[in-house]
Amino acid sequence: MSPKKVKECENTAKKNVQIFLLAGQSNMAGRGGVTKEVSTEGTITKVWNGFVPKECKPNQKILRFNAALKWEEAHEPMNYGIDCLASCGLGPGMAFANEILKKDSEFGVIGLVPCARGGTPLSKWQRGSLPYDDLVKRAKSAEKDGGIIRGLLWYHGESDVKGGNGSKVYKTNLEKFIHDLRTDLNSPNLPILQVILPYPKEPFKGPYIEEVRAAQLAINVPNVVKIDAKGLELGPDGIHLTTPAQVQLGHMFAHAFLSLKNFSSFFKFFPSNIFS
């Protein structure tokens, strides 16, 4: 992006951008379309195939907070530069933002802040750990020029279904994560749009899927909206959503958030012009 375009995006972001945080594991980071095989020194790896469906195309009213803590025009792959441990592909963020604007053309400029990290159990999303601390840092940096954080899109649990103690303490850890994040962002009523994990398929092994799903469904925290991803299409690895499924999930996120506009008391701690 040209320096002029970057400056235009930064100026736009100062005009009360509607900020959404995107956090969790690899499905939020985006693995949709990571199907192209490349050979590097004899090792075959899969990378993003570059396909962007119309629902995820760039829009001048959608910005992305990049790894350098600067606003730029949003584009796929959304999590590029943030989750550096694997090839990032297409996630739900752009489909979410485009659907919001399609349903409400007066919503304003949307600022997406990608913070997802693949392969991170929930124990890593606690104060003092890199994913959590980076999420708070990026969130505060994104809103310092006048933006307002409207919600967190959260997709997590793939690591904790595989084994260990994570499934046993998942509910406790998730409720603590939500409490700490709201406290650290000084947003006690921050809306959380939480994905309930879909059932994995072979070859992925997730023996504790029932325990983690039960914990996610049992979360008893105000202003948490649960979005069940059960039935969304999974790729050949049995755990990552396909590109069409990511688009569908993005729309599910958008519809869940927009439905909150019908409940003004939900936002009683936010400015009165939240949806103006």
DOPA-914340 format. One record per residue (C-alpha): residue number from 1; x, y, z. Coordinates in pm, 1 decimal. Layout:
BEGIN
+-----+----------+----------+----------+
| num |       px |       py |       pz |
+-----+----------+----------+----------+
| NUM |        X |        Y |        Z |
...
+-----+----------+----------+----------+
This chain:
BEGIN
+-----+----------+----------+----------+
| num |       px |       py |       pz |
+-----+----------+----------+----------+
|   1 |      0.0 |      0.0 |      0.0 |
|   2 |    131.2 |    345.0 |    -91.4 |
|   3 |    226.1 |    593.6 |    185.1 |
|   4 |    -59.3 |    817.3 |     67.0 |
|   5 |   -310.9 |    534.1 |    100.1 |
|   6 |   -177.2 |    443.4 |    445.4 |
|   7 |   -221.1 |    804.7 |    556.5 |
|   8 |   -577.6 |    809.0 |    424.0 |
|   9 |   -658.6 |    495.0 |    622.6 |
|  10 |   -504.6 |    639.0 |    939.3 |
|  11 |   -707.4 |    958.4 |    900.3 |
|  12 |  -1024.1 |    756.8 |    845.3 |
|  13 |   -952.9 |    553.3 |   1158.3 |
|  14 |   -952.6 |    870.0 |   1366.9 |
|  15 |  -1316.6 |    931.5 |   1276.9 |
|  16 |  -1474.8 |    704.7 |   1535.3 |
|  17 |  -1404.1 |    371.8 |   1367.0 |
|  18 |  -1610.5 |     75.8 |   1489.9 |
|  19 |  -1347.4 |   -168.8 |   1618.4 |
|  20 |  -1382.9 |   -545.6 |   1639.7 |
|  21 |  -1116.4 |   -771.2 |   1789.2 |
|  22 |  -1057.9 |  -1108.7 |   1619.8 |
|  23 |   -894.6 |  -1360.0 |   1852.4 |
|  24 |   -859.6 |  -1728.7 |   1924.0 |
|  25 |   -684.0 |  -2006.1 |   1735.4 |
|  26 |   -617.1 |  -2106.3 |   1377.2 |
|  27 |   -976.1 |  -2098.4 |   1252.9 |
|  28 |   -998.5 |  -1732.7 |   1352.6 |
|  29 |   -652.9 |  -1668.2 |   1208.2 |
|  30 |   -787.8 |  -1829.9 |    892.3 |
|  31 |   -696.4 |  -2154.3 |    721.4 |
|  32 |   -960.9 |  -2136.0 |    450.7 |
|  33 |   -802.2 |  -2203.1 |    113.0 |
|  34 |   -472.1 |  -2327.4 |    255.4 |
|  35 |   -466.5 |  -2603.2 |     -4.2 |
|  36 |   -189.4 |  -2514.6 |   -248.7 |
|  37 |    109.8 |  -2744.1 |   -215.5 |
|  38 |    459.4 |  -2601.8 |   -257.5 |
|  39 |    795.9 |  -2771.2 |   -228.3 |
|  40 |   1074.7 |  -2608.5 |    -29.2 |
|  41 |   1402.3 |  -2797.6 |    -13.5 |
|  42 |   1219.1 |  -3123.6 |    -64.5 |
|  43 |    952.1 |  -3054.6 |    197.1 |
|  44 |    591.2 |  -3021.8 |     84.5 |
|  45 |    389.6 |  -2757.6 |    266.5 |
|  46 |     47.1 |  -2608.7 |    206.6 |
|  47 |     -8.0 |  -2237.5 |    151.5 |
|  48 |   -307.2 |  -2018.4 |     74.7 |
|  49 |   -437.8 |  -2058.7 |   -279.6 |
|  50 |   -515.2 |  -1687.1 |   -310.4 |
|  51 |   -886.3 |  -1723.8 |   -384.6 |
|  52 |  -1103.0 |  -1445.4 |   -237.6 |
|  53 |  -1482.0 |  -1492.1 |   -265.6 |
|  54 |  -1696.4 |  -1187.3 |   -334.2 |
|  55 |  -1813.9 |  -1178.3 |     27.8 |
|  56 |  -1456.1 |  -1113.6 |    138.3 |
|  57 |  -1348.4 |   -851.9 |   -115.5 |
|  58 |  -1188.0 |   -526.5 |      7.2 |
|  59 |  -1417.1 |   -237.2 |     94.3 |
|  60 |  -1303.1 |    119.5 |    154.5 |
|  61 |  -1510.3 |    121.1 |    474.3 |
|  62 |  -1324.9 |   -177.6 |    620.8 |
|  63 |   -980.3 |   -130.5 |    775.1 |
|  64 |   -725.7 |   -373.3 |    917.1 |
|  65 |   -488.7 |   -304.9 |   1207.0 |
|  66 |   -167.2 |   -460.5 |   1081.0 |
|  67 |    133.4 |   -609.9 |   1259.8 |
|  68 |    303.3 |   -268.7 |   1265.1 |
|  69 |      7.9 |   -123.0 |   1460.9 |
|  70 |   -105.8 |     83.5 |   1163.1 |
|  71 |   -442.9 |    102.0 |    993.2 |
|  72 |   -461.8 |     -7.0 |    631.1 |
|  73 |   -733.4 |   -112.5 |    390.0 |
|  74 |   -844.2 |   -457.3 |    500.3 |
|  75 |   -765.9 |   -754.5 |    279.8 |
|  76 |   -712.5 |  -1126.9 |    294.7 |
|  77 |   -533.0 |  -1297.2 |    452.2 |
|  78 |   -657.2 |  -1094.7 |    750.3 |
|  79 |   -417.0 |  -1241.6 |   1006.6 |
|  80 |   -104.0 |  -1202.2 |    792.1 |
|  81 |    193.9 |  -1096.6 |   1003.8 |
|  82 |     21.4 |  -1179.3 |   1332.1 |
|  83 |     11.4 |  -1559.3 |   1332.0 |
|  84 |    352.9 |  -1639.6 |   1190.1 |
|  85 |    369.9 |  -2007.8 |   1280.7 |
|  86 |    168.5 |  -2132.5 |    983.8 |
|  87 |     29.9 |  -2025.7 |    647.7 |
|  88 |   -259.9 |  -1786.8 |    698.2 |
|  89 |   -556.1 |  -1818.3 |    468.9 |
|  90 |   -909.2 |  -1689.9 |    471.2 |
|  91 |  -1094.3 |  -1637.6 |    799.4 |
|  92 |  -1436.8 |  -1497.9 |    896.7 |
|  93 |  -1337.4 |  -1132.9 |    944.6 |
|  94 |  -1395.8 |   -985.1 |    599.5 |
|  95 |  -1721.0 |  -1174.5 |    546.6 |
|  96 |  -1836.4 |  -1046.6 |    886.5 |
|  97 |  -1755.3 |   -682.8 |    811.4 |
|  98 |  -1898.2 |   -686.6 |    458.9 |
|  99 |  -2219.7 |   -844.2 |    584.9 |
| 100 |  -2252.9 |   -578.5 |    856.9 |
| 101 |  -2224.1 |   -304.6 |    594.7 |
| 102 |  -2459.9 |   -486.2 |    358.3 |
| 103 |  -2727.2 |   -504.1 |    627.4 |
| 104 |  -2662.0 |   -155.0 |    766.9 |
| 105 |  -2507.4 |     89.4 |    519.2 |
| 106 |  -2500.0 |    359.4 |    788.1 |
| 107 |  -2294.7 |    154.3 |   1032.5 |
| 108 |  -1977.4 |    350.0 |    963.7 |
| 109 |  -1617.0 |    247.4 |    912.1 |
| 110 |  -1527.6 |    -94.1 |   1054.2 |
| 111 |  -1181.2 |   -156.9 |   1194.4 |
| 112 |  -1074.5 |   -520.5 |   1227.5 |
| 113 |   -794.2 |   -601.0 |   1472.5 |
| 114 |   -660.7 |   -953.5 |   1406.8 |
| 115 |   -499.1 |  -1113.6 |   1712.5 |
| 116 |   -546.4 |  -1489.6 |   1663.5 |
| 117 |   -269.1 |  -1740.7 |   1725.0 |
| 118 |   -283.4 |  -2094.4 |   1594.3 |
| 119 |   -199.4 |  -2383.1 |   1825.4 |
| 120 |   -257.1 |  -2194.6 |   2150.8 |
| 121 |   -446.9 |  -2370.3 |   2431.7 |
| 122 |   -663.6 |  -2154.5 |   2655.0 |
| 123 |   -396.9 |  -2162.7 |   2926.2 |
| 124 |   -191.8 |  -1939.7 |   2695.2 |
| 125 |   -469.3 |  -1678.0 |   2680.0 |
| 126 |   -413.6 |  -1556.7 |   3034.4 |
| 127 |   -249.2 |  -1242.8 |   3169.2 |
| 128 |    127.3 |  -1258.3 |   3130.7 |
| 129 |    121.0 |  -1481.9 |   2821.9 |
| 130 |    202.8 |  -1354.8 |   2473.0 |
| 131 |   -133.2 |  -1406.4 |   2301.2 |
| 132 |   -329.9 |  -1235.3 |   2578.7 |
| 133 |    -87.9 |   -949.1 |   2636.8 |
| 134 |    -57.9 |   -887.4 |   2263.0 |
| 135 |   -437.9 |   -881.9 |   2230.0 |
| 136 |   -463.6 |   -611.9 |   2497.6 |
| 137 |   -175.7 |   -414.4 |   2347.5 |
| 138 |   -321.1 |   -420.6 |   1998.3 |
| 139 |   -670.5 |   -336.3 |   2121.7 |
| 140 |   -551.7 |    -32.2 |   2316.0 |
| 141 |   -332.8 |     86.4 |   2028.1 |
| 142 |   -620.9 |     53.0 |   1783.3 |
| 143 |   -858.4 |    270.9 |   1985.7 |
| 144 |   -614.9 |    542.2 |   2091.7 |
| 145 |   -695.5 |    769.1 |   1795.4 |
| 146 |  -1067.7 |    774.6 |   1863.5 |
| 147 |  -1199.3 |    432.9 |   1770.4 |
| 148 |  -1438.4 |    244.7 |   1996.8 |
| 149 |  -1419.6 |   -130.2 |   2057.0 |
| 150 |  -1760.5 |   -280.4 |   1979.5 |
| 151 |  -1692.7 |   -647.0 |   2040.5 |
| 152 |  -1467.9 |   -952.6 |   2037.0 |
| 153 |  -1508.5 |  -1231.8 |   1782.1 |
| 154 |  -1369.4 |  -1542.5 |   1952.6 |
| 155 |  -1303.3 |  -1887.0 |   1799.7 |
| 156 |  -1103.7 |  -2116.3 |   2024.4 |
| 157 |  -1073.6 |  -2470.4 |   2158.1 |
| 158 |   -905.2 |  -2683.9 |   1894.1 |
| 159 |   -595.5 |  -2745.0 |   2108.5 |
| 160 |   -785.3 |  -2827.5 |   2426.1 |
| 161 |   -996.0 |  -3103.0 |   2267.0 |
| 162 |   -683.3 |  -3306.2 |   2194.4 |
| 163 |   -591.3 |  -3394.8 |   2551.8 |
| 164 |   -420.9 |  -3278.0 |   2866.9 |
| 165 |   -592.9 |  -3091.5 |   3148.1 |
| 166 |   -730.5 |  -2811.1 |   2931.0 |
| 167 |  -1076.7 |  -2955.5 |   2882.3 |
| 168 |  -1128.4 |  -2996.4 |   3258.1 |
| 169 |  -1063.6 |  -2631.1 |   3337.9 |
| 170 |  -1187.5 |  -2482.7 |   3011.3 |
| 171 |  -1497.8 |  -2313.8 |   3152.3 |
| 172 |  -1305.4 |  -2161.4 |   3443.7 |
| 173 |  -1025.0 |  -2037.9 |   3219.2 |
| 174 |  -1263.1 |  -1892.5 |   2960.6 |
| 175 |  -1466.0 |  -1702.6 |   3218.4 |
| 176 |  -1142.7 |  -1566.6 |   3367.7 |
| 177 |  -1020.9 |  -1463.7 |   3022.4 |
| 178 |  -1341.5 |  -1270.3 |   2956.7 |
| 179 |  -1335.0 |  -1102.7 |   3298.6 |
| 180 |   -968.6 |  -1003.8 |   3269.3 |
| 181 |  -1005.2 |   -873.7 |   2913.9 |
| 182 |  -1304.0 |   -656.8 |   3000.8 |
| 183 |  -1116.8 |   -523.9 |   3303.0 |
| 184 |   -795.6 |   -451.8 |   3113.2 |
| 185 |   -985.1 |   -276.0 |   2833.0 |
| 186 |  -1203.9 |    -85.5 |   3080.6 |
| 187 |  -1508.7 |   -223.8 |   2902.6 |
| 188 |  -1717.3 |   -416.5 |   3159.2 |
| 189 |  -1995.9 |   -489.2 |   2912.7 |
| 190 |  -1785.0 |   -575.0 |   2607.7 |
| 191 |  -1988.4 |   -803.8 |   2377.4 |
| 192 |  -1824.2 |  -1141.1 |   2321.2 |
| 193 |  -1931.2 |  -1341.1 |   2015.4 |
| 194 |  -1812.6 |  -1690.4 |   2105.7 |
| 195 |  -1798.1 |  -1981.7 |   1863.3 |
| 196 |  -1898.4 |  -2323.4 |   1993.3 |
| 197 |  -1660.7 |  -2570.7 |   1830.6 |
| 198 |  -1787.8 |  -2794.8 |   1551.8 |
| 199 |  -1727.7 |  -3166.5 |   1579.9 |
| 200 |  -1396.3 |  -3255.9 |   1413.5 |
| 201 |  -1358.2 |  -3546.1 |   1173.0 |
| 202 |  -1079.7 |  -3785.2 |   1076.0 |
| 203 |   -783.9 |  -3758.9 |   1063.2 |
| 204 |   -800.4 |  -3499.8 |   1345.4 |
| 205 |   -815.4 |  -3652.8 |   1691.2 |
| 206 |  -1029.6 |  -3462.7 |   1939.0 |
| 207 |  -1132.5 |  -3704.6 |   2215.2 |
| 208 |  -1236.2 |  -3422.5 |   2448.5 |
| 209 |  -1464.7 |  -3238.7 |   2206.4 |
| 210 |  -1775.5 |  -3312.1 |   2414.3 |
| 211 |  -1612.8 |  -3173.0 |   2728.2 |
| 212 |  -1496.7 |  -2853.8 |   2558.0 |
| 213 |  -1827.9 |  -2796.7 |   2380.4 |
| 214 |  -2012.6 |  -2849.6 |   2708.4 |
| 215 |  -1784.3 |  -2598.1 |   2879.9 |
| 216 |  -1837.6 |  -2342.6 |   2603.8 |
| 217 |  -2213.8 |  -2386.1 |   2616.1 |
| 218 |  -2215.2 |  -2358.6 |   2996.4 |
| 219 |  -2038.1 |  -2021.9 |   3011.4 |
| 220 |  -2240.2 |  -1806.6 |   3247.7 |
| 221 |  -2116.9 |  -1454.1 |   3179.5 |
| 222 |  -2335.4 |  -1158.5 |   3078.6 |
| 223 |  -2321.6 |  -1032.7 |   2720.1 |
| 224 |  -2169.0 |  -1345.4 |   2569.6 |
| 225 |  -2343.9 |  -1459.0 |   2251.5 |
| 226 |  -2283.6 |  -1822.2 |   2158.4 |
| 227 |  -2260.2 |  -1920.7 |   1792.4 |
| 228 |  -2264.6 |  -2294.8 |   1728.4 |
| 229 |  -2041.7 |  -2391.8 |   1435.7 |
| 230 |  -2170.8 |  -2749.2 |   1438.3 |
| 231 |  -2224.0 |  -2864.5 |   1082.6 |
| 232 |  -1997.9 |  -2612.3 |    909.7 |
| 233 |  -1783.2 |  -2772.4 |    640.6 |
| 234 |  -1437.0 |  -2884.8 |    746.7 |
| 235 |  -1136.2 |  -2934.1 |    522.2 |
| 236 |   -941.9 |  -3257.4 |    465.1 |
| 237 |   -749.7 |  -3215.3 |    791.6 |
| 238 |  -1075.1 |  -3255.3 |    983.1 |
| 239 |  -1051.6 |  -2940.5 |   1196.3 |
| 240 |  -1012.2 |  -2627.0 |    980.9 |
| 241 |  -1308.4 |  -2461.4 |    812.5 |
| 242 |  -1316.9 |  -2443.9 |    434.5 |
| 243 |  -1344.9 |  -2109.8 |    255.9 |
| 244 |  -1725.2 |  -2138.4 |    209.4 |
| 245 |  -1761.6 |  -2230.4 |    576.7 |
| 246 |  -1556.8 |  -1927.0 |    683.0 |
| 247 |  -1786.8 |  -1704.4 |    477.4 |
| 248 |  -2088.1 |  -1866.4 |    641.3 |
| 249 |  -1936.9 |  -1817.7 |    986.3 |
| 250 |  -1863.4 |  -1452.8 |    911.1 |
| 251 |  -2229.7 |  -1402.7 |    827.6 |
| 252 |  -2331.4 |  -1581.9 |   1147.8 |
| 253 |  -2110.6 |  -1344.3 |   1346.1 |
| 254 |  -2263.2 |  -1043.7 |   1169.6 |
| 255 |  -2622.8 |  -1150.4 |   1221.4 |
| 256 |  -2555.0 |  -1225.9 |   1588.0 |
| 257 |  -2403.3 |   -883.3 |   1643.6 |
| 258 |  -2669.8 |   -693.7 |   1453.8 |
| 259 |  -2940.9 |   -868.7 |   1652.6 |
| 260 |  -2800.7 |   -698.4 |   1961.1 |
| 261 |  -2912.6 |   -363.1 |   1823.3 |
| 262 |  -3263.0 |   -460.5 |   1929.1 |
| 263 |  -3160.0 |   -467.5 |   2293.7 |
| 264 |  -3045.3 |   -121.4 |   2398.5 |
| 265 |  -2993.6 |   -228.5 |   2759.9 |
| 266 |  -2719.1 |   -460.6 |   2637.0 |
| 267 |  -2509.3 |   -153.7 |   2561.2 |
| 268 |  -2593.8 |     55.8 |   2865.8 |
| 269 |  -2225.1 |    103.2 |   2947.1 |
| 270 |  -2142.2 |    225.1 |   2595.4 |
| 271 |  -2183.4 |    576.4 |   2449.4 |
| 272 |  -2540.5 |    654.1 |   2347.1 |
| 273 |  -2437.7 |    689.7 |   1982.5 |
| 274 |  -2297.7 |    337.0 |   1952.6 |
| 275 |  -2499.9 |    262.1 |   1640.2 |
| 276 |  -2529.0 |    614.9 |   1504.2 |
+-----+----------+----------+----------+
